[in-house]
């Protein structure tokens, strides 16, 4: 019997932790999972690469809504990264989907990425050509396609959320914006690439709001792709200027010290009209307000 609960993978990720905290405050019944060991007793260990472990977890959860947030995010152009992304993001997703054979959910939400669009014309709509430039985005696109196949076979509703460049309080320290913020707070030198490429940034709490609305929304189609992002693009130089201002930093910034990633587009920009129409959702947080909150968060750490 399917239960009126949410199953979440990747509960210890940046997005997973923020989303789980919100759901817990709302007293929503969540079966949260993560691949590694953690101190939170409410989060169950589930490694995607072990099919029997995944199947046993799904059998216990039997949730009506699944948010598949878990996976590996790494945009590096490197053989080992490509291999790990394909194993975790693609094969891992396949193992999860196959485990749903006996307990298919009503709704399956797959968290994907803006990078899938690659060098397509901007702004990217959900119908834009996909042109993944990295092992990571290739692995996510392959996982999307697998989700579509299983959604049709098991007759569950699939929502693929292609999300922009997330940032905000709680972000992992190894990611670019937190690295810049920490160095700015400590008045240390900041070495970057050209800083000219533009990205479509979206504040973490706006993404959480969109995910909630996906659960509540009614969709006419069995398979739905929805862009979730800020709807505006900013150069890294603009982001750095704002961070330095909010941190009151004396850091010196040197551009052109780090090479650009191979094949990466000059600008990512998502068209979010579909999210507005289907979810009645718009990002609420300006880039300035979002970065101010993020700088304040890292100042207090």
N, C-alpha and C positions, 0 to 999 in steps of 0.2 A: 504493500500500500504506500502510495506517495504521500509525503507529509507536506503541510503548508509551511515549509521552512526554506531558508536560503543556505546553499552550500557555497563557500568561497574558497578558492585556491589562492595561494600567494598572500596569505593573511599577514605575513611579516614584511612584505614589500612596502615601499613608500605609499603607493595607492592603497594597498590592502590594509595597512595599519590605520590609515585615516578613515577609510570606508568602514572598517570594523568598529572603530571607536564611535562613529556616528550611529551605526545600527544598534550598538549596545545601549547608547543613550536613549534611543527610541524604543527600547525593549523588544526589538525584533529577534526572533528565534533564528540564530545563525550557527551553522556547523562549519567552523573555520578550520582550514588546513594549511600546512606549510611543509616544504620538503625537508627542512633541517630541524635539528633539535632547538627548542626554545624554552624559556622559563614560564611562559604563559600556559597554565594548565588547561585553559579553555581552547587552545589551538591544538588540533590533532596532527600528528606527523603523517605525511603521505608523500612518498617519492614517486613521481610520474614514471620513472624508468623501471618500476617493479609492478607489472600488470596485476599480479595477485593482490598486492597491497592496495592498489587503486580500487580494484573490484570490491575488496572487503570493506573499504571505507565508504564507497558509494552505496553498498548494501546496507550499512548502518545508518547512513544519512537519509537516503530515499527522499531527497529534497525536490520541491516543485520548481524552484528557481536556482540555477547555477550561474555564478560569476566566475569565469575562468580568468583570473588575474595573474596567476603564477607563471613563471617562465624566466628565461635569461635575457637580460637587456645588455647588449654590448655591440656598439657600432664599429668596433675595430676591424680593420681589413687584415685578418690573420687566419691561417689555416685552422689552428686549434679553436679559435673563437667560432669560426664557421661550423666546425664539427660539433662543438658543444651546443650551439644554437639549434642545429638540426636535430640533435638527440633530445634536448630538453623541450624545445618549443614545438617541434613537429612530431617526433615519435612520442614524446610525453603527452601531447594533446591527443594523438591517436589512441594511446592507452586509456586515457580518460573517456574518450568518446565510446570506445568499445565496451567499457565497463557499464555504460548506460543501457545496454541491450535489454536487461531485465527491469531496469527502473528508469525509463526515460523521463526527463523533467517536462514541465509545461513550457518553460522558457530557459534558453541557454544564452548567456551573454559572454561573448568572446572579446577580450581586450586586445586590440591590435594597434597599429602604429601609422602615423602620417608618412613615415619613411617609405612605405610601400609605393607611394606615388612617384618617388624618385625625381627624374627630370621631366615629368609631364608638365603641360602648360598650367600655370596658376591663374586663378585660384583652383585648387583641386576640388572637384565635386565627387560625389560617390560613384559617378559614372566615368570618371577620368581613367585614362589608361594607367595601368599599374606598371612600374618600371623599377623594381627593387634593386638598389645599388650595393647592398651588403649581405653578408651571410645572415645577419639578424633579420633584415626585412624579408629576405627570401624564405627564411624559416617561418615567419609569421604569415606570409602569403600562402605557403603550402598548408599551414594549419587552418587558415580561413577556408580553403577549398575542402579540406577534410571535414570541417564543421558543416559545410553546406551539404556534403554527401550524406552524412549521418542524420542531419536534420530532416532531410527528405525521406530517408529510410525509416527513422523512428518517429517521424511526424511530430517533432517538437518545434517550437518557434525559436528561430535563431536571430540574435541581434549582434552584429559585428560593430563594435565601437572603435573607430580609427581615431586615436587620440593624439593631439598635438604635443608640443614639448612641455611637459608638466614641471612645475616648480612650486615651492612653498615650504612652510614650516614642516619639519620632520623629514625633509629630503636627505638622501644618503650623502655622507660626507665626501665620497669619492666622485660624485657627479660635478659637472662643471660649475654651475651657479654656486653651490655650497663652497667649492674650492676657492672661487673668486672672493666670496663673502668673507671666509675665514682669513684669507691673506689680507684683505682690505681692513678688517677689524684690527689685525696685528701690524698694520702698516708695512707689510712685506711686499717685495717686488712681485709683479704679476706678469708672466710671460704667456702670450697667446698667439693664435694664428692671425690672419689679416684683420679679423673682427668685422669684416664687411658683409659676410653672408647673413641673410635674414631668416629668422625662425618665427613660427607662430606659437607663442607661449600661452599656456593656460594654467591658471591657479588651481591648486589641488582641490580646494573646497568646491570650486565650480564643477570640476569633474565628478566629485562625489554627488553633487546635486543632480547632475545629468544621469548618473547611474541609478539613483533613486527613481527618477522619472521614467527611466526605461522599464523598471519593474512595474510601475503603476500604469504605464501606457498600454493602449490597445492598438495592435498592428493588424492591418488587413492581409499582409503578405507573410508567408512562412519564413522567408529569409530577408533580412533587412540590414543594410549597411548604413551607418550614421557617423558623420564626422563630428567630433567633439573637440573644440579648441577655442582660442580667443578671437579668431576672425580677423586678426591684424598681425602683421609681421614687423619685427624689430631687429635691427642689426645687433651683433654682440657688443659693438662699441657703445650703442645706446644703453644696453643693459649694464655694462661696466660703469658708465657715467652715473647712472642712477644709484648703483650700489655704492660707489665711492662717496656720493653725496649723502646718502642715508647713514653710512658708516662713519662719516666725517673723517675719511681716511687720507693719509699722506702717501699712500702707496704710489709708486711709479709703475706705469703700464707700458710694456714693450710689445708692440704688435709685429707680426711676421716672424716670430721666434719659433713657432711650431708649424709644421707643414699641414696643409689642408688634407682632409680625407679624400681618397681616390673616388672619383665619380659622384661626389656629393653635390647636390643642387645648390645654386646660389641663393635660392629663396624657397621656403616652404610656406604655403598659405592655404588654409582650408576654407572652403565655402561651408558655412554652418546653417544655411537656410533650412535644410531638411530637419535638423535637430530642433530648430525654432518651431517649425510647423508640426512635427510629430510629437515632440516632447513639451512644447510650450516652454522651451529653455533658452536662456541667453546667459553668457558669462557675465557675472556681476562685478568682478574684481578687476580694476584697471592695473596695468603693468606697474605703475608707480606704487599703488597701495599694496599690491601683492609682494613686490620686492621689499617695501618698507617692513611688512610683517615678517618676511623671511629673514631680513637682516636683524630685526629685533630678536627673533627666535635664536639665531646663532650667537648673538651677543650674550644671551642668558645661559648658554651652555657652559 
